[in-house]
Amino acid sequence: MVIEMQRGRPSDYVPGYCEVLVDIMSEGKSLAAVAKAIGVTRKTLYDWAAKHDEFADAIEAGKDMSLAQI
C-alpha cells in the first residue's frame, strides 16, 4: 500500500466561500475585498479557483455582478 503525503499546509478552502464571494462582489467590491473578508491573499483565491471549479465559477459570476454595479 502506497500512501501519498500532501506537501505544504492544508487548504483553508470552504465551499461556502463561493456564496461569500458572490455576496461581496455583488456590492461592487473587488476580489481584494473578498480576500480581506476571508483573511487570505488574492493569490490564494486564484489557487482555490484553479483547484475548485465551483470557486472559479463564483469568481466569474462575482466579477460580472461587480461590473454591473458600476
All heavy atoms as TSV, in Angstrom:
chain	resi	resn	atom	element	x	y	z
A	1	MET	N	N	0.843	-1.173	0.000
A	1	MET	CA	C	0.000	0.000	0.000
A	1	MET	C	C	0.891	1.240	0.000
A	1	MET	O	O	1.794	1.355	0.789
A	1	MET	CB	C	-0.906	0.018	1.231
A	1	MET	CG	C	-1.707	1.283	1.306
A	1	MET	SD	S	-2.415	1.658	2.911
A	1	MET	CE	C	-3.829	0.633	2.962
A	2	VAL	N	N	0.610	2.168	-0.918
A	2	VAL	CA	C	1.365	3.405	-1.007
A	2	VAL	C	C	0.488	4.532	-0.496
A	2	VAL	O	O	-0.647	4.709	-0.934
A	2	VAL	CB	C	1.778	3.690	-2.469
A	2	VAL	CG1	C	2.466	5.034	-2.561
A	2	VAL	CG2	C	2.656	2.574	-2.993
A	3	ILE	N	N	1.015	5.285	0.430
A	3	ILE	CA	C	0.294	6.435	0.982
A	3	ILE	C	C	0.988	7.695	0.492
A	3	ILE	O	O	2.186	7.862	0.684
A	3	ILE	CB	C	0.284	6.399	2.526
A	3	ILE	CG1	C	-0.430	5.155	3.013
A	3	ILE	CG2	C	-0.368	7.663	3.072
A	3	ILE	CD1	C	-0.381	4.969	4.505
A	4	GLU	N	N	0.232	8.554	-0.179
A	4	GLU	CA	C	0.798	9.803	-0.660
A	4	GLU	C	C	0.650	10.859	0.419
A	4	GLU	O	O	-0.431	11.059	0.954
A	4	GLU	CB	C	0.088	10.258	-1.923
A	4	GLU	CG	C	0.387	9.379	-3.112
A	4	GLU	CD	C	-0.166	9.962	-4.394
A	4	GLU	OE1	O	-0.220	11.198	-4.515
A	4	GLU	OE2	O	-0.547	9.159	-5.254
A	5	MET	N	N	1.733	11.505	0.714
A	5	MET	CA	C	1.732	12.571	1.701
A	5	MET	C	C	1.502	13.901	0.981
A	5	MET	O	O	2.074	14.142	-0.077
A	5	MET	CB	C	3.072	12.628	2.436
A	5	MET	CG	C	3.395	11.354	3.203
A	5	MET	SD	S	2.290	11.059	4.579
A	5	MET	CE	C	2.820	12.340	5.676
A	6	GLN	N	N	0.670	14.740	1.553
A	6	GLN	CA	C	0.474	16.068	0.988
A	6	GLN	C	C	1.610	16.965	1.448
A	6	GLN	O	O	2.063	16.879	2.586
A	6	GLN	CB	C	-0.847	16.660	1.462
A	6	GLN	CG	C	-2.042	16.028	0.838
A	6	GLN	CD	C	-3.307	16.769	1.217
A	6	GLN	OE1	O	-3.283	17.734	1.958
A	6	GLN	NE2	N	-4.425	16.296	0.703
A	7	ARG	N	N	2.046	17.808	0.549
A	7	ARG	CA	C	3.089	18.758	0.896
A	7	ARG	C	C	2.461	20.089	1.259
A	7	ARG	O	O	1.426	20.460	0.740
A	7	ARG	CB	C	4.031	18.966	-0.285
A	7	ARG	CG	C	4.847	17.751	-0.560
A	7	ARG	CD	C	5.760	18.022	-1.725
A	7	ARG	NE	N	6.578	16.849	-1.933
A	7	ARG	CZ	C	7.866	16.873	-2.142
A	7	ARG	NH1	N	8.494	18.016	-2.211
A	7	ARG	NH2	N	8.537	15.761	-2.307
A	8	GLY	N	N	3.107	20.793	2.134
A	8	GLY	CA	C	2.643	22.128	2.497
A	8	GLY	C	C	1.469	22.100	3.451
A	8	GLY	O	O	1.048	21.065	3.949
A	9	ARG	N	N	0.965	23.260	3.668
A	9	ARG	CA	C	-0.140	23.465	4.591
A	9	ARG	C	C	-1.448	23.040	3.940
A	9	ARG	O	O	-1.675	23.318	2.765
A	9	ARG	CB	C	-0.182	24.950	4.927
A	9	ARG	CG	C	-1.204	25.320	5.936
A	9	ARG	CD	C	-1.013	26.801	6.298
A	9	ARG	NE	N	-2.062	27.177	7.203
A	9	ARG	CZ	C	-2.886	28.176	7.009
A	9	ARG	NH1	N	-2.774	28.925	5.937
A	9	ARG	NH2	N	-3.824	28.453	7.868
A	10	PRO	N	N	-2.346	22.400	4.683
A	10	PRO	CA	C	-3.648	22.047	4.110
A	10	PRO	C	C	-4.426	23.305	3.716
A	10	PRO	O	O	-4.278	24.355	4.334
A	10	PRO	CB	C	-4.378	21.318	5.244
A	10	PRO	CG	C	-3.377	21.068	6.291
A	10	PRO	CD	C	-2.208	21.967	6.045
A	11	SER	N	N	-5.240	23.191	2.707
A	11	SER	CA	C	-6.036	24.322	2.235
A	11	SER	C	C	-7.087	24.708	3.265
A	11	SER	O	O	-7.667	23.861	3.931
A	11	SER	CB	C	-6.728	23.949	0.921
A	11	SER	OG	O	-7.578	24.988	0.509
A	12	ASP	N	N	-7.315	26.005	3.357
A	12	ASP	CA	C	-8.373	26.511	4.232
A	12	ASP	C	C	-9.674	26.713	3.454
A	12	ASP	O	O	-10.606	27.320	3.953
A	12	ASP	CB	C	-7.953	27.852	4.843
A	12	ASP	CG	C	-6.831	27.705	5.852
A	12	ASP	OD1	O	-6.750	26.659	6.512
A	12	ASP	OD2	O	-6.034	28.654	5.983
A	13	TYR	N	N	-9.718	26.201	2.224
A	13	TYR	CA	C	-10.887	26.388	1.374
A	13	TYR	C	C	-12.129	25.761	1.992
A	13	TYR	O	O	-12.107	24.645	2.493
A	13	TYR	CB	C	-10.646	25.773	-0.008
A	13	TYR	CG	C	-11.860	25.841	-0.903
A	13	TYR	CD1	C	-12.230	27.041	-1.483
A	13	TYR	CD2	C	-12.637	24.720	-1.128
A	13	TYR	CE1	C	-13.358	27.121	-2.291
A	13	TYR	CE2	C	-13.758	24.790	-1.941
A	13	TYR	CZ	C	-14.112	25.993	-2.510
A	13	TYR	OH	O	-15.229	26.068	-3.298
A	14	VAL	N	N	-13.216	26.523	1.936
A	14	VAL	CA	C	-14.531	26.068	2.401
A	14	VAL	C	C	-15.513	26.357	1.264
A	14	VAL	O	O	-15.553	27.491	0.761
A	14	VAL	CB	C	-14.959	26.837	3.676
A	14	VAL	CG1	C	-16.368	26.471	4.093
A	14	VAL	CG2	C	-13.966	26.609	4.802
A	15	PRO	N	N	-16.298	25.373	0.815
A	15	PRO	CA	C	-17.228	25.613	-0.288
A	15	PRO	C	C	-18.154	26.820	-0.069
A	15	PRO	O	O	-18.544	27.486	-1.025
A	15	PRO	CB	C	-18.027	24.314	-0.377
A	15	PRO	CG	C	-17.075	23.277	0.130
A	15	PRO	CD	C	-16.307	23.975	1.236
A	16	GLY	N	N	-18.466	27.132	1.166
A	16	GLY	CA	C	-19.322	28.284	1.472
A	16	GLY	C	C	-18.718	29.614	1.060
A	16	GLY	O	O	-19.419	30.627	0.982
A	17	TYR	N	N	-17.403	29.622	0.784
A	17	TYR	CA	C	-16.761	30.858	0.333
A	17	TYR	C	C	-17.300	31.314	-1.017
A	17	TYR	O	O	-17.206	32.497	-1.341
A	17	TYR	CB	C	-15.249	30.694	0.271
A	17	TYR	CG	C	-14.552	30.670	1.615
A	17	TYR	CD1	C	-13.329	30.044	1.755
A	17	TYR	CD2	C	-15.116	31.270	2.731
A	17	TYR	CE1	C	-12.669	30.024	2.973
A	17	TYR	CE2	C	-14.480	31.248	3.963
A	17	TYR	CZ	C	-13.249	30.621	4.071
A	17	TYR	OH	O	-12.613	30.605	5.287
A	18	CYS	N	N	-17.849	30.412	-1.795
A	18	CYS	CA	C	-18.441	30.796	-3.087
A	18	CYS	C	C	-19.544	31.821	-2.867
A	18	CYS	O	O	-19.599	32.853	-3.545
A	18	CYS	CB	C	-18.996	29.575	-3.812
A	18	CYS	SG	S	-17.751	28.387	-4.327
A	19	GLU	N	N	-20.409	31.547	-1.914
A	19	GLU	CA	C	-21.521	32.452	-1.622
A	19	GLU	C	C	-21.009	33.774	-1.050
A	19	GLU	O	O	-21.501	34.849	-1.405
A	19	GLU	CB	C	-22.502	31.803	-0.652
A	19	GLU	CG	C	-23.739	32.620	-0.402
A	19	GLU	CD	C	-24.754	31.920	0.483
A	19	GLU	OE1	O	-24.720	30.679	0.588
A	19	GLU	OE2	O	-25.570	32.626	1.085
A	20	VAL	N	N	-20.011	33.693	-0.173
A	20	VAL	CA	C	-19.424	34.899	0.398
A	20	VAL	C	C	-18.861	35.779	-0.710
A	20	VAL	O	O	-19.099	36.990	-0.745
A	20	VAL	CB	C	-18.315	34.538	1.424
A	20	VAL	CG1	C	-17.551	35.778	1.867
A	20	VAL	CG2	C	-18.900	33.798	2.620
A	21	LEU	N	N	-18.122	35.177	-1.625
A	21	LEU	CA	C	-17.514	35.913	-2.729
A	21	LEU	C	C	-18.574	36.615	-3.562
A	21	LEU	O	O	-18.468	37.816	-3.832
A	21	LEU	CB	C	-16.702	34.942	-3.596
A	21	LEU	CG	C	-15.949	35.550	-4.768
A	21	LEU	CD1	C	-14.659	34.782	-5.014
A	21	LEU	CD2	C	-16.783	35.535	-6.031
A	22	VAL	N	N	-19.605	35.894	-3.954
A	22	VAL	CA	C	-20.654	36.481	-4.790
A	22	VAL	C	C	-21.376	37.598	-4.036
A	22	VAL	O	O	-21.656	38.660	-4.610
A	22	VAL	CB	C	-21.639	35.397	-5.286
A	22	VAL	CG1	C	-22.852	36.015	-5.963
A	22	VAL	CG2	C	-20.931	34.437	-6.239
A	23	ASP	N	N	-21.649	37.397	-2.757
A	23	ASP	CA	C	-22.322	38.431	-1.968
A	23	ASP	C	C	-21.498	39.718	-1.913
A	23	ASP	O	O	-22.027	40.810	-2.113
A	23	ASP	CB	C	-22.590	37.947	-0.539
A	23	ASP	CG	C	-23.699	36.920	-0.445
A	23	ASP	OD1	O	-24.450	36.750	-1.432
A	23	ASP	OD2	O	-23.809	36.263	0.612
A	24	ILE	N	N	-20.203	39.585	-1.652
A	24	ILE	CA	C	-19.345	40.766	-1.545
A	24	ILE	C	C	-19.200	41.457	-2.894
A	24	ILE	O	O	-19.321	42.679	-2.990
A	24	ILE	CB	C	-17.962	40.373	-0.968
A	24	ILE	CG1	C	-18.112	39.969	0.506
A	24	ILE	CG2	C	-16.953	41.513	-1.130
A	24	ILE	CD1	C	-16.864	39.367	1.130
A	25	MET	N	N	-18.967	40.679	-3.929
A	25	MET	CA	C	-18.745	41.283	-5.241
A	25	MET	C	C	-20.024	41.844	-5.844
A	25	MET	O	O	-19.978	42.763	-6.660
A	25	MET	CB	C	-18.062	40.285	-6.170
A	25	MET	CG	C	-16.636	39.981	-5.707
A	25	MET	SD	S	-15.680	39.025	-6.878
A	25	MET	CE	C	-15.245	40.301	-8.058
A	26	SER	N	N	-21.184	41.346	-5.425
A	26	SER	CA	C	-22.443	41.891	-5.943
A	26	SER	C	C	-22.684	43.304	-5.413
A	26	SER	O	O	-23.532	44.028	-5.938
A	26	SER	CB	C	-23.618	40.982	-5.584
A	26	SER	OG	O	-23.869	41.001	-4.195
A	27	GLU	N	N	-21.909	43.706	-4.407
A	27	GLU	CA	C	-21.967	45.077	-3.889
A	27	GLU	C	C	-21.009	45.996	-4.638
A	27	GLU	O	O	-20.816	47.147	-4.252
A	27	GLU	CB	C	-21.619	45.082	-2.400
A	27	GLU	CG	C	-22.588	44.295	-1.546
A	27	GLU	CD	C	-22.129	44.165	-0.101
A	27	GLU	OE1	O	-21.008	44.624	0.231
A	27	GLU	OE2	O	-22.882	43.598	0.699
A	28	GLY	N	N	-20.371	45.476	-5.711
A	28	GLY	CA	C	-19.440	46.268	-6.493
A	28	GLY	C	C	-18.017	46.225	-5.976
A	28	GLY	O	O	-17.158	46.962	-6.452
A	29	LYS	N	N	-17.763	45.363	-5.005
A	29	LYS	CA	C	-16.425	45.271	-4.424
A	29	LYS	C	C	-15.548	44.312	-5.227
A	29	LYS	O	O	-16.027	43.530	-6.037
A	29	LYS	CB	C	-16.517	44.845	-2.963
A	29	LYS	CG	C	-17.233	45.882	-2.113
A	29	LYS	CD	C	-17.305	45.493	-0.673
A	29	LYS	CE	C	-18.053	46.574	0.113
A	29	LYS	NZ	N	-18.279	46.165	1.488
A	30	SER	N	N	-14.255	44.366	-4.954
A	30	SER	CA	C	-13.256	43.623	-5.722
A	30	SER	C	C	-12.881	42.295	-5.070
A	30	SER	O	O	-13.267	42.007	-3.939
A	30	SER	CB	C	-12.001	44.469	-5.844
A	30	SER	OG	O	-11.413	44.620	-4.549
A	31	LEU	N	N	-12.065	41.529	-5.809
A	31	LEU	CA	C	-11.504	40.299	-5.242
A	31	LEU	C	C	-10.618	40.603	-4.043
A	31	LEU	O	O	-10.547	39.800	-3.107
A	31	LEU	CB	C	-10.700	39.532	-6.293
A	31	LEU	CG	C	-11.493	38.618	-7.209
A	31	LEU	CD1	C	-10.577	38.000	-8.258
A	31	LEU	CD2	C	-12.175	37.517	-6.417
A	32	ALA	N	N	-9.967	41.749	-4.053
A	32	ALA	CA	C	-9.149	42.135	-2.900
A	32	ALA	C	C	-10.013	42.272	-1.646
A	32	ALA	O	O	-9.610	41.869	-0.552
A	32	ALA	CB	C	-8.413	43.439	-3.185
A	33	ALA	N	N	-11.224	42.798	-1.809
A	33	ALA	CA	C	-12.150	42.919	-0.676
A	33	ALA	C	C	-12.588	41.549	-0.186
A	33	ALA	O	O	-12.726	41.319	1.020
A	33	ALA	CB	C	-13.363	43.760	-1.063
A	34	VAL	N	N	-12.797	40.638	-1.122
A	34	VAL	CA	C	-13.158	39.258	-0.748
A	34	VAL	C	C	-12.017	38.623	0.030
A	34	VAL	O	O	-12.228	38.020	1.088
A	34	VAL	CB	C	-13.491	38.412	-1.997
A	34	VAL	CG1	C	-13.717	36.954	-1.623
A	34	VAL	CG2	C	-14.695	38.974	-2.728
A	35	ALA	N	N	-10.794	38.768	-0.484
A	35	ALA	CA	C	-9.628	38.190	0.187
A	35	ALA	C	C	-9.500	38.731	1.605
A	35	ALA	O	O	-9.264	37.968	2.554
A	35	ALA	CB	C	-8.364	38.481	-0.609
A	36	LYS	N	N	-9.682	40.032	1.764
A	36	LYS	CA	C	-9.591	40.644	3.097
A	36	LYS	C	C	-10.667	40.092	4.023
A	36	LYS	O	O	-10.392	39.769	5.184
A	36	LYS	CB	C	-9.712	42.160	2.987
A	36	LYS	CG	C	-9.591	42.856	4.322
A	36	LYS	CD	C	-9.684	44.356	4.188
A	36	LYS	CE	C	-9.604	45.007	5.561
A	36	LYS	NZ	N	-9.744	46.455	5.495
A	37	ALA	N	N	-11.894	39.964	3.523
A	37	ALA	CA	C	-13.002	39.467	4.347
A	37	ALA	C	C	-12.768	38.030	4.815
A	37	ALA	O	O	-13.121	37.667	5.934
A	37	ALA	CB	C	-14.314	39.562	3.579
A	38	ILE	N	N	-12.169	37.216	3.942
A	38	ILE	CA	C	-11.929	35.809	4.270
A	38	ILE	C	C	-10.632	35.643	5.068
A	38	ILE	O	O	-10.473	34.680	5.800
A	38	ILE	CB	C	-11.899	34.962	2.983
A	38	ILE	CG1	C	-13.284	34.964	2.323
A	38	ILE	CG2	C	-11.469	33.530	3.261
A	38	ILE	CD1	C	-13.334	34.277	0.975
A	39	GLY	N	N	-9.715	36.604	4.910
A	39	GLY	CA	C	-8.453	36.542	5.636
A	39	GLY	C	C	-7.350	35.804	4.885
A	39	GLY	O	O	-6.514	35.131	5.486
A	40	VAL	N	N	-7.388	35.919	3.542
A	40	VAL	CA	C	-6.372	35.291	2.705
A	40	VAL	C	C	-5.882	36.318	1.686
A	40	VAL	O	O	-6.367	37.444	1.651
A	40	VAL	CB	C	-6.916	34.041	1.974
A	40	VAL	CG1	C	-7.374	32.980	2.961
A	40	VAL	CG2	C	-8.056	34.401	1.021
A	41	THR	N	N	-4.946	35.917	0.837
A	41	THR	CA	C	-4.461	36.791	-0.218
A	41	THR	C	C	-5.242	36.532	-1.509
A	41	THR	O	O	-5.900	35.491	-1.650
A	41	THR	CB	C	-2.966	36.554	-0.497
A	41	THR	OG1	O	-2.802	35.218	-1.005
A	41	THR	CG2	C	-2.137	36.738	0.771
A	42	ARG	N	N	-5.124	37.474	-2.456
A	42	ARG	CA	C	-5.754	37.249	-3.761
A	42	ARG	C	C	-5.147	36.035	-4.444
A	42	ARG	O	O	-5.840	35.287	-5.124
A	42	ARG	CB	C	-5.606	38.482	-4.658
A	42	ARG	CG	C	-6.606	39.567	-4.311
A	42	ARG	CD	C	-6.516	40.748	-5.258
A	42	ARG	NE	N	-5.158	41.282	-5.253
A	42	ARG	CZ	C	-4.510	41.717	-6.331
A	42	ARG	NH1	N	-5.096	41.694	-7.502
A	42	ARG	NH2	N	-3.293	42.189	-6.237
A	43	LYS	N	N	-3.841	35.803	-4.247
A	43	LYS	CA	C	-3.195	34.627	-4.830
A	43	LYS	C	C	-3.872	33.359	-4.336
A	43	LYS	O	O	-4.098	32.421	-5.104
A	43	LYS	CB	C	-1.708	34.592	-4.501
A	43	LYS	CG	C	-1.028	33.374	-5.116
A	43	LYS	CD	C	0.419	33.273	-4.704
A	43	LYS	CE	C	1.124	32.082	-5.292
A	43	LYS	NZ	N	0.442	30.813	-5.288
A	44	THR	N	N	-4.220	33.313	-3.067
A	44	THR	CA	C	-4.922	32.147	-2.522
A	44	THR	C	C	-6.263	31.957	-3.221
A	44	THR	O	O	-6.641	30.830	-3.555
A	44	THR	CB	C	-5.117	32.292	-1.005
A	44	THR	OG1	O	-3.825	32.338	-0.381
A	44	THR	CG2	C	-5.915	31.139	-0.420
A	45	LEU	N	N	-6.968	33.048	-3.479
A	45	LEU	CA	C	-8.252	32.937	-4.189
A	45	LEU	C	C	-8.041	32.318	-5.563
A	45	LEU	O	O	-8.807	31.448	-5.981
A	45	LEU	CB	C	-8.917	34.308	-4.321
A	45	LEU	CG	C	-9.314	35.019	-3.026
A	45	LEU	CD1	C	-9.982	36.351	-3.349
A	45	LEU	CD2	C	-10.214	34.161	-2.158
A	46	TYR	N	N	-6.997	32.765	-6.266
A	46	TYR	CA	C	-6.714	32.204	-7.591
A	46	TYR	C	C	-6.274	30.744	-7.501
A	46	TYR	O	O	-6.627	29.934	-8.358
A	46	TYR	CB	C	-5.663	33.045	-8.321
A	46	TYR	CG	C	-6.185	34.399	-8.739
A	46	TYR	CD1	C	-5.584	35.567	-8.280
A	46	TYR	CD2	C	-7.283	34.521	-9.585
A	46	TYR	CE1	C	-6.061	36.816	-8.666
A	46	TYR	CE2	C	-7.764	35.764	-9.968
A	46	TYR	CZ	C	-7.153	36.903	-9.504
A	46	TYR	OH	O	-7.634	38.136	-9.885
A	47	ASP	N	N	-5.527	30.398	-6.458
A	47	ASP	CA	C	-5.141	28.996	-6.255
A	47	ASP	C	C	-6.377	28.130	-6.041
A	47	ASP	O	O	-6.483	27.036	-6.591
A	47	ASP	CB	C	-4.190	28.853	-5.060
A	47	ASP	CG	C	-2.806	29.423	-5.310
A	47	ASP	OD1	O	-2.460	29.695	-6.489
A	47	ASP	OD2	O	-2.068	29.612	-4.317
A	48	TRP	N	N	-7.314	28.618	-5.215
A	48	TRP	CA	C	-8.549	27.868	-4.982
A	48	TRP	C	C	-9.343	27.714	-6.270
A	48	TRP	O	O	-9.916	26.656	-6.532
A	48	TRP	CB	C	-9.408	28.561	-3.926
A	48	TRP	CG	C	-8.866	28.500	-2.530
A	48	TRP	CD1	C	-7.856	27.702	-2.058
A	48	TRP	CD2	C	-9.298	29.272	-1.419
A	48	TRP	NE1	N	-7.648	27.933	-0.727
A	48	TRP	CE2	C	-8.518	28.894	-0.305
A	48	TRP	CE3	C	-10.273	30.250	-1.252
A	48	TRP	CZ2	C	-8.690	29.457	0.955
A	48	TRP	CZ3	C	-10.439	30.812	0.009
A	48	TRP	CH2	C	-9.664	30.419	1.097
A	49	ALA	N	N	-9.382	28.770	-7.085
A	49	ALA	CA	C	-10.119	28.708	-8.350
A	49	ALA	C	C	-9.519	27.660	-9.277
A	49	ALA	O	O	-10.245	26.976	-10.006
A	49	ALA	CB	C	-10.134	30.077	-9.022
A	50	ALA	N	N	-8.198	27.513	-9.232
A	50	ALA	CA	C	-7.533	26.517	-10.075
A	50	ALA	C	C	-7.842	25.089	-9.618
A	50	ALA	O	O	-7.853	24.164	-10.435
A	50	ALA	CB	C	-6.023	26.748	-10.061
A	51	LYS	N	N	-8.154	24.922	-8.348
A	51	LYS	CA	C	-8.401	23.585	-7.792
A	51	LYS	C	C	-9.883	23.244	-7.645
A	51	LYS	O	O	-10.234	22.068	-7.552
A	51	LYS	CB	C	-7.739	23.468	-6.420
A	51	LYS	CG	C	-6.237	23.517	-6.472
A	51	LYS	CD	C	-5.643	23.457	-5.081
A	51	LYS	CE	C	-4.133	23.623	-5.144
A	51	LYS	NZ	N	-3.533	23.735	-3.826
A	52	HIS	N	N	-10.730	24.262	-7.597
A	52	HIS	CA	C	-12.161	24.042	-7.322
A	52	HIS	C	C	-12.990	24.763	-8.385
A	52	HIS	O	O	-13.095	25.996	-8.371
A	52	HIS	CB	C	-12.525	24.561	-5.927
A	52	HIS	CG	C	-11.679	24.000	-4.831
A	52	HIS	ND1	N	-11.878	22.745	-4.310
A	52	HIS	CD2	C	-10.608	24.521	-4.173
A	52	HIS	CE1	C	-10.976	22.517	-3.368
A	52	HIS	NE2	N	-10.190	23.570	-3.272
A	53	ASP	N	N	-13.572	23.997	-9.282
A	53	ASP	CA	C	-14.352	24.572	-10.381
A	53	ASP	C	C	-15.472	25.481	-9.895
A	53	ASP	O	O	-15.745	26.518	-10.492
A	53	ASP	CB	C	-14.942	23.477	-11.268
A	53	ASP	CG	C	-13.886	22.751	-12.078
A	53	ASP	OD1	O	-12.792	23.318	-12.290
A	53	ASP	OD2	O	-14.152	21.610	-12.506
A	54	GLU	N	N	-16.126	25.099	-8.794
A	54	GLU	CA	C	-17.244	25.904	-8.298
A	54	GLU	C	C	-16.757	27.270	-7.823
A	54	GLU	O	O	-17.473	28.273	-7.940
A	54	GLU	CB	C	-18.035	25.178	-7.196
A	54	GLU	CG	C	-17.326	25.041	-5.854
A	54	GLU	CD	C	-16.362	23.859	-5.744
A	54	GLU	OE1	O	-16.096	23.163	-6.747
A	54	GLU	OE2	O	-15.871	23.622	-4.636
A	55	PHE	N	N	-15.540	27.331	-7.306
A	55	PHE	CA	C	-14.999	28.619	-6.863
A	55	PHE	C	C	-14.612	29.470	-8.070
A	55	PHE	O	O	-14.839	30.682	-8.069
A	55	PHE	CB	C	-13.804	28.413	-5.926
A	55	PHE	CG	C	-13.452	29.645	-5.144
A	55	PHE	CD1	C	-14.245	30.078	-4.100
A	55	PHE	CD2	C	-12.330	30.386	-5.471
A	55	PHE	CE1	C	-13.937	31.240	-3.395
A	55	PHE	CE2	C	-12.002	31.540	-4.766
A	55	PHE	CZ	C	-12.807	31.969	-3.724
A	56	ALA	N	N	-14.066	28.847	-9.093
A	56	ALA	CA	C	-13.750	29.567	-10.330
A	56	ALA	C	C	-15.023	30.151	-10.938
A	56	ALA	O	O	-15.030	31.310	-11.394
A	56	ALA	CB	C	-13.064	28.639	-11.326
A	57	ASP	N	N	-16.099	29.374	-10.925
A	57	ASP	CA	C	-17.387	29.859	-11.436
A	57	ASP	C	C	-17.903	31.026	-10.596
A	57	ASP	O	O	-18.453	31.997	-11.132
A	57	ASP	CB	C	-18.425	28.740	-11.455
A	57	ASP	CG	C	-18.117	27.659	-12.480
A	57	ASP	OD1	O	-17.298	27.909	-13.401
A	57	ASP	OD2	O	-18.696	26.559	-12.351
A	58	ALA	N	N	-17.722	30.944	-9.277
A	58	ALA	CA	C	-18.164	32.021	-8.389
A	58	ALA	C	C	-17.381	33.301	-8.664
A	58	ALA	O	O	-17.955	34.400	-8.646
A	58	ALA	CB	C	-18.010	31.606	-6.924
A	59	ILE	N	N	-16.088	33.188	-8.938
A	59	ILE	CA	C	-15.287	34.364	-9.265
A	59	ILE	C	C	-15.817	35.026	-10.536
A	59	ILE	O	O	-15.988	36.247	-10.590
A	59	ILE	CB	C	-13.792	34.015	-9.406
A	59	ILE	CG1	C	-13.182	33.754	-8.023
A	59	ILE	CG2	C	-13.028	35.128	-10.125
A	59	ILE	CD1	C	-11.725	33.339	-8.045
A	60	GLU	N	N	-16.107	34.237	-11.546
A	60	GLU	CA	C	-16.634	34.803	-12.796
A	60	GLU	C	C	-17.986	35.475	-12.568
A	60	GLU	O	O	-18.229	36.572	-13.070
A	60	GLU	CB	C	-16.727	33.722	-13.870
A	60	GLU	CG	C	-15.377	33.270	-14.371
A	60	GLU	CD	C	-14.500	34.402	-14.866
A	60	GLU	OE1	O	-14.972	35.231	-15.676
A	60	GLU	OE2	O	-13.341	34.476	-14.420
A	61	ALA	N	N	-18.855	34.827	-11.809
A	61	ALA	CA	C	-20.160	35.421	-11.507
A	61	ALA	C	C	-19.989	36.698	-10.689
A	61	ALA	O	O	-20.658	37.709	-10.942
A	61	ALA	CB	C	-21.036	34.420	-10.756
A	62	GLY	N	N	-19.077	36.653	-9.726
A	62	GLY	CA	C	-18.816	37.832	-8.898
A	62	GLY	C	C	-18.278	38.994	-9.704
A	62	GLY	O	O	-18.682	40.149	-9.496
A	63	LYS	N	N	-17.376	38.718	-10.642
A	63	LYS	CA	C	-16.836	39.780	-11.498
A	63	LYS	C	C	-17.950	40.421	-12.313
A	63	LYS	O	O	-18.015	41.648	-12.433
A	63	LYS	CB	C	-15.764	39.226	-12.430
A	63	LYS	CG	C	-14.445	38.941	-11.745
A	63	LYS	CD	C	-13.448	38.384	-12.745
A	63	LYS	CE	C	-12.125	38.055	-12.119
A	63	LYS	NZ	N	-11.164	37.492	-13.109
A	64	ASP	N	N	-18.820	39.592	-12.878
A	64	ASP	CA	C	-19.936	40.127	-13.660
A	64	ASP	C	C	-20.832	41.006	-12.802
A	64	ASP	O	O	-21.246	42.088	-13.222
A	64	ASP	CB	C	-20.758	38.995	-14.278
A	64	ASP	CG	C	-20.031	38.286	-15.411
A	64	ASP	OD1	O	-19.024	38.831	-15.915
A	64	ASP	OD2	O	-20.464	37.170	-15.774
A	65	MET	N	N	-21.134	40.547	-11.599
A	65	MET	CA	C	-22.001	41.317	-10.705
A	65	MET	C	C	-21.332	42.617	-10.265
A	65	MET	O	O	-21.983	43.657	-10.159
A	65	MET	CB	C	-22.389	40.484	-9.494
A	65	MET	CG	C	-23.308	39.353	-9.812
A	65	MET	SD	S	-23.679	38.438	-8.306
A	65	MET	CE	C	-24.961	37.376	-8.918
A	66	SER	N	N	-20.037	42.550	-10.013
A	66	SER	CA	C	-19.303	43.743	-9.609
A	66	SER	C	C	-19.308	44.787	-10.726
A	66	SER	O	O	-19.532	45.969	-10.488
A	66	SER	CB	C	-17.868	43.368	-9.240
A	66	SER	OG	O	-17.145	44.507	-8.825
A	67	LEU	N	N	-19.084	44.334	-11.941
A	67	LEU	CA	C	-19.103	45.256	-13.084
A	67	LEU	C	C	-20.487	45.854	-13.328
A	67	LEU	O	O	-20.613	46.985	-13.764
A	67	LEU	CB	C	-18.606	44.552	-14.338
A	67	LEU	CG	C	-17.114	44.224	-14.354
A	67	LEU	CD1	C	-16.780	43.333	-15.548
A	67	LEU	CD2	C	-16.287	45.497	-14.382
A	68	ALA	N	N	-21.517	45.095	-13.023
A	68	ALA	CA	C	-22.874	45.565	-13.226
A	68	ALA	C	C	-23.216	46.701	-12.259
A	68	ALA	O	O	-24.137	47.479	-12.517
A	68	ALA	CB	C	-23.866	44.425	-13.057
A	69	GLN	N	N	-22.470	46.814	-11.164
A	69	GLN	CA	C	-22.721	47.867	-10.173
A	69	GLN	C	C	-22.123	49.211	-10.579
A	69	GLN	O	O	-22.447	50.228	-10.010
A	69	GLN	CB	C	-22.133	47.458	-8.810
A	69	GLN	CG	C	-22.798	46.247	-8.202
A	69	GLN	CD	C	-24.258	46.473	-7.942
A	69	GLN	OE1	O	-24.664	47.525	-7.452
A	69	GLN	NE2	N	-25.080	45.502	-8.271
A	70	ILE	N	N	-21.238	49.188	-11.562
A	70	ILE	CA	C	-20.545	50.427	-11.970
A	70	ILE	C	C	-21.467	51.295	-12.799
A	70	ILE	O	O	-22.242	50.906	-13.569
A	70	ILE	CB	C	-19.252	50.092	-12.752
A	70	ILE	CG1	C	-18.295	49.367	-11.801
A	70	ILE	CG2	C	-18.633	51.332	-13.317
A	70	ILE	CD1	C	-17.043	48.880	-12.481
